[in-house]
Amino acid sequence: MADDVSKAKAEAQFRKAQQAKDGKAAMAEYEANAAAVRANTQRLRALRIARDAVAEKAAPTVAAKSKPAKKAKNPPGKLSDWLDSQQSSGRKT
């Protein structure tokens, strides 16, 4: 019986050691992935800033662009005029 208890303790200690080892490996992998993401983000940010700087120099300023003038809308007609036109065209309302 004492042999069973010591065997169970040894297995528990082995399991704890294995879990600690797996945890350290997982944490190292997590940190490596996080570092890779940060490096990629920094690289992409630098590229975007450079692209925007070139585009800003090449594009004309917003104030220089002028929008075409809008056409004036025809004022809405009166209902009575519309009804008269409907009646004269043969519609019965």
C-alpha positions as CSV (number, residue, x, y, z in Angstrom):
1,M,0.0,0.0,0.0
2,A,2.8,2.4,0.8
3,D,4.3,1.5,-2.5
4,D,1.1,2.5,-4.3
5,V,1.1,5.9,-2.5
6,S,4.7,6.6,-3.4
7,K,4.0,5.6,-7.0
8,A,1.0,7.9,-7.2
9,K,3.1,10.8,-5.7
10,A,5.8,10.1,-8.3
11,E,3.3,10.2,-11.1
12,A,1.8,13.4,-9.8
13,Q,5.2,15.0,-9.6
14,F,6.0,13.8,-13.1
15,R,2.7,15.2,-14.4
16,K,3.4,18.6,-12.7
17,A,6.9,18.7,-14.2
18,Q,5.5,17.8,-17.6
19,Q,2.8,20.5,-17.4
20,A,5.4,23.1,-16.3
21,K,7.6,22.1,-19.3
22,D,4.6,22.3,-21.7
23,G,3.6,25.7,-20.2
24,K,7.0,27.2,-20.7
25,A,7.1,25.9,-24.3
26,A,3.6,27.3,-25.0
27,M,4.6,30.7,-23.4
28,A,7.7,30.9,-25.5
29,E,5.7,30.2,-28.6
30,Y,3.1,32.8,-27.7
31,E,5.8,35.4,-27.1
32,A,7.5,34.6,-30.4
33,N,4.2,35.0,-32.2
34,A,3.5,38.2,-30.5
35,A,7.0,39.6,-31.4
36,A,6.4,38.6,-35.0
37,V,3.1,40.3,-35.1
38,R,4.5,43.5,-33.6
39,A,7.4,43.5,-36.1
40,N,5.0,43.0,-39.0
41,T,2.7,45.7,-37.7
42,Q,5.6,48.1,-37.4
43,R,6.8,47.3,-41.0
44,L,3.3,47.8,-42.4
45,R,2.9,51.0,-40.5
46,A,6.1,52.4,-42.0
47,L,5.1,51.4,-45.5
48,R,1.6,53.0,-45.0
49,I,3.2,56.2,-43.8
50,A,5.6,56.3,-46.7
51,R,2.8,55.6,-49.2
52,D,0.6,58.3,-47.7
53,A,3.5,60.8,-47.8
54,V,4.1,60.1,-51.5
55,A,0.4,60.3,-52.3
56,E,0.1,63.6,-50.4
57,K,2.8,65.2,-52.5
58,A,1.4,63.9,-55.7
59,A,-2.2,64.7,-55.2
60,P,-3.5,68.2,-55.7
61,T,-4.8,69.9,-52.6
62,V,-8.4,69.6,-51.7
63,A,-9.0,73.3,-52.0
64,A,-7.8,73.3,-55.6
65,K,-10.5,70.8,-56.6
66,S,-13.8,72.4,-57.5
67,K,-17.1,70.7,-57.6
68,P,-19.3,71.2,-60.6
69,A,-22.2,73.5,-60.0
70,K,-25.4,71.8,-59.1
71,K,-28.3,72.3,-61.5
72,A,-31.2,74.2,-60.0
73,K,-34.1,72.0,-59.3
74,N,-37.4,72.9,-61.0
75,P,-39.8,74.2,-58.4
76,P,-42.5,71.8,-57.6
77,G,-45.8,72.4,-59.4
78,K,-49.1,72.9,-57.9
79,L,-51.5,70.0,-57.3
80,S,-54.2,71.8,-59.2
81,D,-52.0,72.2,-62.3
82,W,-51.3,68.5,-62.2
83,L,-54.9,67.5,-61.8
84,D,-55.8,69.8,-64.7
85,S,-53.2,68.2,-66.9
86,Q,-54.4,64.7,-66.0
87,Q,-58.0,65.7,-66.8
88,S,-57.1,67.2,-70.1
89,S,-55.1,64.1,-71.1
90,G,-58.2,62.0,-70.7
91,R,-57.7,60.6,-67.2
92,K,-60.5,60.6,-64.8
93,T,-59.6,61.0,-61.2
